[in-house]
Amino acid sequence: MDKITLTKKQIELTAKKAGVFATTKEGETYLLQLTHWIDFLNERLDEAKAKMAEDAIKAGEDNILGDTLRIAVRPTGKKYEGSNPAFIKQVSYPRIDEGKVDEYMKENKSLPEGIVSVSQKITASIYVKKNKK
């Protein structure tokens, strides 16, 4: 196994250099380096969680308790699948039709009555091209 030494200062400097991605080609190199570290660490974390869950289930436990951490082990996702109509229910909930509101605003230059604008968080997503990993 390769030894990796990653310091907080190294991460901070790399992130700062990656932040200039829009203005320099060098920034892309640092941004790519950060995404590789994140991918590597997330993979190791997923492996550790899978092993903990496997061990906990074998021991009949649903919690792993440490001095500072508590790991809950529980099943997630669908419990059953099938198509028997006697056991199918329709699930729905009301939601604003954003496309319809956008269309209304385009035509009327204002929001419809009873609708308010909400501040949206603006984020950047980073995708490493598959052939570049």
PECOR-V557107 format. One record per residue. N is the residue number from 0. PHI is phi in whole degrees, -180 to 180 (999 if undefined). OMEGA is omega in whole degrees, -180 to 180 (NA if undefined). NEAR is the number of other ideal C-beta (glycine too) atoms within 10 Angstrom. Layout:
N | PHI | OMEGA | NEAR
N | PHI | OMEGA | NEAR
This chain:
0 | 999 | 179 | 3
1 | -70 | 177 | 3
2 | -87 | 179 | 4
3 | -119 | 174 | 8
4 | -113 | -176 | 5
5 | -130 | -179 | 11
6 | -99 | 177 | 8
7 | -60 | -180 | 7
8 | -64 | 179 | 8
9 | -62 | 179 | 12
10 | -64 | -180 | 13
11 | -62 | 179 | 10
12 | -66 | 179 | 12
13 | -65 | 179 | 17
14 | -63 | 179 | 13
15 | -64 | 179 | 11
16 | -68 | 179 | 17
17 | -67 | -180 | 19
18 | -64 | 178 | 12
19 | -92 | -178 | 14
20 | -53 | -177 | 17
21 | -69 | -175 | 7
22 | -111 | 180 | 8
23 | -138 | 177 | 11
24 | -69 | -180 | 8
25 | -63 | -180 | 12
26 | -59 | 180 | 16
27 | -62 | 180 | 13
28 | -61 | -179 | 13
29 | -70 | 178 | 19
30 | -63 | 178 | 19
31 | -63 | 178 | 17
32 | -61 | 178 | 16
33 | -61 | -179 | 15
34 | -65 | 177 | 16
35 | -65 | 179 | 12
36 | -62 | -179 | 15
37 | -62 | 179 | 12
38 | -59 | -179 | 12
39 | -61 | -179 | 12
40 | -66 | 178 | 12
41 | -63 | 177 | 10
42 | -63 | 180 | 10
43 | -66 | 179 | 10
44 | -64 | 178 | 10
45 | -62 | 178 | 10
46 | -62 | -179 | 10
47 | -64 | 180 | 11
48 | -65 | 179 | 12
49 | -63 | 179 | 10
50 | -66 | 178 | 10
51 | -62 | 180 | 14
52 | -63 | 179 | 18
53 | -61 | -180 | 11
54 | -65 | -179 | 12
55 | -65 | 180 | 17
56 | -64 | 178 | 12
57 | -60 | -179 | 8
58 | -87 | -180 | 10
59 | 74 | -179 | 6
60 | -105 | 174 | 14
61 | -119 | 177 | 13
62 | -143 | 172 | 10
63 | -119 | -176 | 15
64 | -110 | 175 | 9
65 | -119 | 179 | 7
66 | -67 | -177 | 4
67 | -122 | -178 | 5
68 | -123 | 171 | 7
69 | -130 | 180 | 8
70 | -111 | 178 | 15
71 | -90 | 179 | 9
72 | -115 | -180 | 16
73 | -155 | 177 | 8
74 | -71 | 177 | 9
75 | -131 | 179 | 5
76 | 86 | -178 | 4
77 | -64 | 176 | 6
78 | -94 | -179 | 6
79 | -137 | 171 | 6
80 | -135 | 177 | 5
81 | 161 | -177 | 7
82 | -138 | 179 | 6
83 | -68 | -176 | 7
84 | -59 | 179 | 6
85 | -68 | -177 | 4
86 | -121 | 179 | 8
87 | -113 | 175 | 9
88 | -127 | 178 | 4
89 | -85 | -180 | 4
90 | -116 | 177 | 5
91 | -153 | 177 | 5
92 | -152 | -180 | 4
93 | -71 | 180 | 4
94 | -150 | 179 | 6
95 | -68 | 176 | 11
96 | -82 | -175 | 9
97 | -61 | 178 | 9
98 | -62 | 180 | 8
99 | -67 | 178 | 11
100 | -65 | 178 | 14
101 | -58 | 179 | 10
102 | -63 | 179 | 11
103 | -61 | -179 | 15
104 | -64 | 179 | 14
105 | -62 | -178 | 8
106 | -80 | -172 | 8
107 | -108 | 179 | 9
108 | 60 | 176 | 7
109 | -155 | 178 | 9
110 | -77 | 175 | 12
111 | -66 | 178 | 11
112 | -59 | 178 | 5
113 | 85 | 179 | 6
114 | -118 | 177 | 14
115 | -122 | 177 | 5
116 | -80 | -180 | 8
117 | -117 | 177 | 6
118 | -67 | 179 | 5
119 | -101 | 175 | 6
120 | -76 | 179 | 4
121 | -104 | -179 | 5
122 | -129 | 174 | 5
123 | -114 | 176 | 5
124 | -106 | -179 | 4
125 | -115 | 177 | 11
126 | -123 | 176 | 7
127 | -88 | -180 | 13
128 | -60 | -174 | 7
129 | -54 | -178 | 6
130 | -80 | -179 | 5
131 | -108 | -178 | 8
132 | -75 | NA | 9
